[in-house]
Amino acid sequence: MQMDKLAAPLVLARGPAMKNRFMLAPLTNTQSHPDGRLSDEEFRWLTMRAEGGFGSP
């Protein structure tokens, strides 16, 4: 994939198009609780990513 395409919208078969092609894989930061509940640290980390524009619709 060319680098200029990373910032291009990604149209999906279902649901809204994503603003760009920057996405996070699930289970990448291992900050949740052992039972899978969201921790405060993980919430802050994900919020920072969302505010930065990762895969936003």
Distance bins in CASP14 RR format, pairs under 12 A and 6 or more apart:
PFRMAT RR
TARGET T0000
AUTHOR 0000-0000-0000
RMODE 2
METHOD distances of the structure
MODEL  1
1 7 0 0 0 0 0 1 0 0 0 0 0
1 8 0 0 0 0 1 0 0 0 0 0 0
1 10 0 0 0 0 0 1 0 0 0 0 0
1 21 1 0 0 1 0 0 0 0 0 0 0
2 8 0 0 0 0 1 0 0 0 0 0 0
2 21 0 0 0 0 0 1 0 0 0 0 0
3 21 0 0 0 0 0 1 0 0 0 0 0
3 22 0 0 0 0 0 1 0 0 0 0 0
4 20 0 0 0 0 0 1 0 0 0 0 0
4 21 0 0 0 0 0 1 0 0 0 0 0
5 20 0 0 0 0 1 0 0 0 0 0 0
5 21 1 0 0 1 0 0 0 0 0 0 0
5 22 0 0 0 0 0 1 0 0 0 0 0
6 18 0 0 0 0 0 1 0 0 0 0 0
6 19 0 0 0 0 0 1 0 0 0 0 0
6 20 1 0 0 1 0 0 0 0 0 0 0
6 21 1 0 1 0 0 0 0 0 0 0 0
6 22 1 0 0 1 0 0 0 0 0 0 0
6 23 0 0 0 0 0 1 0 0 0 0 0
6 54 0 0 0 0 0 1 0 0 0 0 0
6 55 0 0 0 0 0 1 0 0 0 0 0
7 18 0 0 0 0 0 1 0 0 0 0 0
7 19 0 0 0 0 1 0 0 0 0 0 0
7 20 1 0 1 0 0 0 0 0 0 0 0
7 21 1 0 0 1 0 0 0 0 0 0 0
7 22 0 0 0 0 1 0 0 0 0 0 0
7 53 0 0 0 0 0 1 0 0 0 0 0
7 54 0 0 0 0 0 1 0 0 0 0 0
7 55 0 0 0 0 0 1 0 0 0 0 0
7 56 0 0 0 0 0 1 0 0 0 0 0
8 17 0 0 0 0 0 1 0 0 0 0 0
8 18 0 0 0 0 1 0 0 0 0 0 0
8 19 0 0 0 0 1 0 0 0 0 0 0
8 20 1 0 0 1 0 0 0 0 0 0 0
8 21 1 0 0 1 0 0 0 0 0 0 0
8 22 0 0 0 0 0 1 0 0 0 0 0
8 55 0 0 0 0 0 1 0 0 0 0 0
9 16 0 0 0 0 1 0 0 0 0 0 0
9 17 1 0 1 0 0 0 0 0 0 0 0
9 18 1 0 0 1 0 0 0 0 0 0 0
9 19 1 0 0 1 0 0 0 0 0 0 0
9 20 1 0 0 1 0 0 0 0 0 0 0
9 21 0 0 0 0 1 0 0 0 0 0 0
9 22 0 0 0 0 0 1 0 0 0 0 0
9 55 0 0 0 0 1 0 0 0 0 0 0
9 56 0 0 0 0 0 1 0 0 0 0 0
9 57 0 0 0 0 1 0 0 0 0 0 0
10 16 0 0 0 0 0 1 0 0 0 0 0
10 17 1 0 0 1 0 0 0 0 0 0 0
10 18 1 0 1 0 0 0 0 0 0 0 0
10 19 0 0 0 0 1 0 0 0 0 0 0
10 20 1 0 0 1 0 0 0 0 0 0 0
10 21 1 0 1 0 0 0 0 0 0 0 0
10 22 0 0 0 0 1 0 0 0 0 0 0
10 23 0 0 0 0 1 0 0 0 0 0 0
10 54 0 0 0 0 0 1 0 0 0 0 0
10 55 1 0 0 1 0 0 0 0 0 0 0
10 56 0 0 0 0 0 1 0 0 0 0 0
10 57 0 0 0 0 1 0 0 0 0 0 0
11 17 1 0 1 0 0 0 0 0 0 0 0
11 18 0 0 0 0 1 0 0 0 0 0 0
11 19 0 0 0 0 0 1 0 0 0 0 0
11 20 0 0 0 0 0 1 0 0 0 0 0
11 21 0 0 0 0 0 1 0 0 0 0 0
11 57 0 0 0 0 0 1 0 0 0 0 0
12 18 1 0 0 1 0 0 0 0 0 0 0
12 19 0 0 0 0 0 1 0 0 0 0 0
12 21 0 0 0 0 0 1 0 0 0 0 0
12 23 0 0 0 0 0 1 0 0 0 0 0
12 55 0 0 0 0 0 1 0 0 0 0 0
12 57 0 0 0 0 1 0 0 0 0 0 0
15 57 0 0 0 0 1 0 0 0 0 0 0
16 55 0 0 0 0 0 1 0 0 0 0 0
16 56 0 0 0 0 1 0 0 0 0 0 0
16 57 1 0 1 0 0 0 0 0 0 0 0
17 55 0 0 0 0 0 1 0 0 0 0 0
17 56 0 0 0 0 0 1 0 0 0 0 0
17 57 1 0 0 1 0 0 0 0 0 0 0
18 53 0 0 0 0 1 0 0 0 0 0 0
18 54 0 0 0 0 1 0 0 0 0 0 0
18 55 1 0 1 0 0 0 0 0 0 0 0
18 56 1 0 0 1 0 0 0 0 0 0 0
18 57 1 0 1 0 0 0 0 0 0 0 0
19 50 0 0 0 0 0 1 0 0 0 0 0
19 52 0 0 0 0 0 1 0 0 0 0 0
19 53 1 0 0 1 0 0 0 0 0 0 0
19 54 0 0 0 0 1 0 0 0 0 0 0
19 55 1 0 1 0 0 0 0 0 0 0 0
19 56 1 0 1 0 0 0 0 0 0 0 0
19 57 1 0 0 1 0 0 0 0 0 0 0
20 52 0 0 0 0 0 1 0 0 0 0 0
20 53 1 0 0 1 0 0 0 0 0 0 0
20 54 1 0 0 1 0 0 0 0 0 0 0
20 55 1 0 1 0 0 0 0 0 0 0 0
20 56 1 0 0 1 0 0 0 0 0 0 0
20 57 0 0 0 0 0 1 0 0 0 0 0
21 53 0 0 0 0 0 1 0 0 0 0 0
21 54 0 0 0 0 1 0 0 0 0 0 0
21 55 1 0 0 1 0 0 0 0 0 0 0
21 56 0 0 0 0 0 1 0 0 0 0 0
22 49 0 0 0 0 1 0 0 0 0 0 0
22 50 0 0 0 0 0 1 0 0 0 0 0
22 52 0 0 0 0 1 0 0 0 0 0 0
22 53 1 0 0 1 0 0 0 0 0 0 0
22 54 1 0 1 0 0 0 0 0 0 0 0
22 55 1 0 1 0 0 0 0 0 0 0 0
22 56 0 0 0 0 1 0 0 0 0 0 0
23 49 0 0 0 0 1 0 0 0 0 0 0
23 50 0 0 0 0 0 1 0 0 0 0 0
23 53 0 0 0 0 0 1 0 0 0 0 0
23 54 1 0 0 1 0 0 0 0 0 0 0
23 55 1 0 1 0 0 0 0 0 0 0 0
23 56 0 0 0 0 0 1 0 0 0 0 0
23 57 0 0 0 0 0 1 0 0 0 0 0
24 42 0 0 0 0 0 1 0 0 0 0 0
24 45 0 0 0 0 1 0 0 0 0 0 0
24 46 0 0 0 0 1 0 0 0 0 0 0
24 48 0 0 0 0 0 1 0 0 0 0 0
24 49 1 0 0 1 0 0 0 0 0 0 0
24 50 0 0 0 0 1 0 0 0 0 0 0
24 52 0 0 0 0 0 1 0 0 0 0 0
24 53 0 0 0 0 0 1 0 0 0 0 0
24 54 1 0 1 0 0 0 0 0 0 0 0
24 55 0 0 0 0 1 0 0 0 0 0 0
24 56 0 0 0 0 0 1 0 0 0 0 0
25 49 0 0 0 0 0 1 0 0 0 0 0
25 54 0 0 0 0 0 1 0 0 0 0 0
26 32 0 0 0 0 0 1 0 0 0 0 0
26 36 0 0 0 0 0 1 0 0 0 0 0
26 42 0 0 0 0 0 1 0 0 0 0 0
26 46 0 0 0 0 0 1 0 0 0 0 0
27 36 0 0 0 0 1 0 0 0 0 0 0
27 42 0 0 0 0 0 1 0 0 0 0 0
28 42 0 0 0 0 0 1 0 0 0 0 0
28 45 0 0 0 0 1 0 0 0 0 0 0
28 46 0 0 0 0 0 1 0 0 0 0 0
28 49 0 0 0 0 0 1 0 0 0 0 0
28 54 0 0 0 0 0 1 0 0 0 0 0
29 38 0 0 0 0 0 1 0 0 0 0 0
29 39 0 0 0 0 1 0 0 0 0 0 0
29 41 0 0 0 0 1 0 0 0 0 0 0
29 42 1 0 0 1 0 0 0 0 0 0 0
29 43 0 0 0 0 0 1 0 0 0 0 0
29 44 0 0 0 0 0 1 0 0 0 0 0
29 45 1 0 1 0 0 0 0 0 0 0 0
29 46 0 0 0 0 1 0 0 0 0 0 0
29 48 0 0 0 0 0 1 0 0 0 0 0
29 49 0 0 0 0 1 0 0 0 0 0 0
30 36 0 0 0 0 0 1 0 0 0 0 0
30 39 0 0 0 0 1 0 0 0 0 0 0
30 41 0 0 0 0 0 1 0 0 0 0 0
30 42 0 0 0 0 1 0 0 0 0 0 0
30 45 0 0 0 0 0 1 0 0 0 0 0
31 37 0 0 0 0 0 1 0 0 0 0 0
31 38 0 0 0 0 1 0 0 0 0 0 0
31 39 1 0 1 0 0 0 0 0 0 0 0
31 40 0 0 0 0 1 0 0 0 0 0 0
31 41 1 0 1 0 0 0 0 0 0 0 0
31 42 1 1 0 0 0 0 0 0 0 0 0
31 43 0 0 0 0 1 0 0 0 0 0 0
31 44 0 0 0 0 1 0 0 0 0 0 0
31 45 1 0 0 1 0 0 0 0 0 0 0
31 46 0 0 0 0 1 0 0 0 0 0 0
32 38 1 0 1 0 0 0 0 0 0 0 0
32 39 1 0 1 0 0 0 0 0 0 0 0
32 40 0 0 0 0 0 1 0 0 0 0 0
32 41 0 0 0 0 1 0 0 0 0 0 0
32 42 1 0 1 0 0 0 0 0 0 0 0
32 43 0 0 0 0 1 0 0 0 0 0 0
32 45 0 0 0 0 0 1 0 0 0 0 0
32 46 0 0 0 0 0 1 0 0 0 0 0
33 39 1 0 1 0 0 0 0 0 0 0 0
33 40 0 0 0 0 0 1 0 0 0 0 0
33 41 0 0 0 0 0 1 0 0 0 0 0
33 42 0 0 0 0 1 0 0 0 0 0 0
33 43 0 0 0 0 0 1 0 0 0 0 0
36 42 0 0 0 0 1 0 0 0 0 0 0
37 43 0 0 0 0 0 1 0 0 0 0 0
38 44 0 0 0 0 0 1 0 0 0 0 0
38 45 0 0 0 0 0 1 0 0 0 0 0
38 46 0 0 0 0 1 0 0 0 0 0 0
38 47 0 0 0 0 0 1 0 0 0 0 0
39 45 0 0 0 0 1 0 0 0 0 0 0
39 46 0 0 0 0 0 1 0 0 0 0 0
40 46 0 0 0 0 0 1 0 0 0 0 0
40 47 0 0 0 0 0 1 0 0 0 0 0
41 47 0 0 0 0 0 1 0 0 0 0 0
41 48 0 0 0 0 0 1 0 0 0 0 0
42 48 0 0 0 0 0 1 0 0 0 0 0
42 49 0 0 0 0 0 1 0 0 0 0 0
43 49 0 0 0 0 0 1 0 0 0 0 0
43 50 0 0 0 0 0 1 0 0 0 0 0
44 50 0 0 0 0 0 1 0 0 0 0 0
44 51 0 0 0 0 0 1 0 0 0 0 0
45 51 0 0 0 0 0 1 0 0 0 0 0
45 52 0 0 0 0 0 1 0 0 0 0 0
45 54 0 0 0 0 0 1 0 0 0 0 0
46 52 0 0 0 0 0 1 0 0 0 0 0
46 53 0 0 0 0 0 1 0 0 0 0 0
46 54 0 0 0 0 1 0 0 0 0 0 0
47 53 0 0 0 0 0 1 0 0 0 0 0
47 54 0 0 0 0 0 1 0 0 0 0 0
48 54 0 0 0 0 1 0 0 0 0 0 0
49 55 0 0 0 0 1 0 0 0 0 0 0
49 56 0 0 0 0 1 0 0 0 0 0 0
50 56 1 0 0 1 0 0 0 0 0 0 0
50 57 0 0 0 0 0 1 0 0 0 0 0
END
